[in-house]
Amino acid sequence: MNRIKEVLEEKGITQTWLAEQLGKSYNMVNGYVQNRNQPRLEVLFEIARILGVDPKDLIQSKH
């Protein structure tokens, strides 16, 4: 599970904008946001860079 959806909401950023920044389709990014698909590690790091957060902030810990 990832926290991409929560971070986007906290920052007021749309999935469409993120998809454009990543060079990925909206459907691909929506899959990440809805936790249907998990991004590869390098994509996760790129998302973190674009959003200005630590990559760990995008990963949900399993407590």
Secondary structure as the mmCIF struct_conf table of DSSP 4:
data_model
#
loop_
_struct_conf.conf_type_id
_struct_conf.id
_struct_conf.beg_label_comp_id
_struct_conf.beg_label_asym_id
_struct_conf.beg_label_seq_id
_struct_conf.end_label_comp_id
_struct_conf.end_label_asym_id
_struct_conf.end_label_seq_id
STRN STRN1 ASN A 2 ASN A 2
HELX_RH_AL_P HELX_RH_AL_P1 ILE A 4 LYS A 11
TURN_TY1_P TURN_TY1_P1 GLY A 12 GLY A 12
HELX_RH_AL_P HELX_RH_AL_P2 GLN A 15 LEU A 22
TURN_TY1_P TURN_TY1_P2 GLY A 23 GLY A 23
HELX_RH_AL_P HELX_RH_AL_P3 TYR A 26 VAL A 33
TURN_TY1_P TURN_TY1_P3 GLN A 34 ASN A 35
BEND BEND1 ARG A 36 ASN A 37
HELX_RH_AL_P HELX_RH_AL_P4 LEU A 41 LEU A 51
TURN_TY1_P TURN_TY1_P4 GLY A 52 GLY A 52
BEND BEND2 VAL A 53 VAL A 53
HELX_RH_3T_P HELX_RH_3T_P1 PRO A 55 LEU A 58
STRN STRN2 ILE A 59 ILE A 59
#
